[in-house]
Amino acid sequence: MDVRAILVGLAFALMWSSAFTSARIIVADASPLLALSLRYLISGLLGVGIALMLGQNWKLSKAQWRATIIFGILQNAVYLGLNFVAMQTVQASLAAIIASTMPLLVGLAAWVFLGERLRPLGVAGLTAGVVGVAIIMGARLDGDVDLIGVMLCAIGVIALTIATLLVRGATSGGNFMMIVGLQMLVGCVALSLAAFLFETPRIDPTLRLAAAFTYTCLVPGLAATVAWFWLVNRIGATRAATFHFLNPFFGVAIAALMLNEALGTSDILGVAIISLGILAVQISRQNKT
């Protein structure tokens, strides 16, 4: 792995983790599904525009179209849609911790359902991840935690896991910026329909909403997605996923810094264990590759 890939990977982890804090700010002043659909409309149009300027087009292969639609629905609409709804009542740090278990779930699902052999280090990583989550949730559930919100976050990360497994390698072959823009527009359509059916639109114009929304559109929404696809194309999905082990640390740190969310000893211990578990699983799968 070269220095450029390492730097992009670190930037991706930081941008991805910051999305939960900015989302928490947004849903305080706007209805979540409406806000997220607008975010995807703006980010998607920017992505398609940049792709056209780069000489890319929407003549994608069947596998790329399949990946675009699956990611647009499962990742953008279901995963992020449920997280935005949940963060009306769930702290950004807890949502980030739940979402960061995705690499563990991918490793587990590939082992159980796809017959992918998992080395002892990977099994130890999965076990550590379960222990870390149990430590955090055990401490949090003793407090004032919205269980429905936690359940929505859990369903969301399962949807993201399924999407990741269904489209492994399907985004290769060029036009990756166009794929980024189109899958966001797919998410926009799905979320707009959900907002129309299930939500009463609400926007309270504030400076912090404008700042958080702009940041979410440009950084986690567009730049982080581009960074991820760039990493996958340059070093492969398995190696790129190794950077996810930083997400629990970054997620809780940014939430504590920007939102003053309290962190207990159990949270810090659980995050450390989950991060080590993610790293162990990814190293195990990388060695196999």
Beta strands, then each sheet from edge to edge (+ up, - down):
end
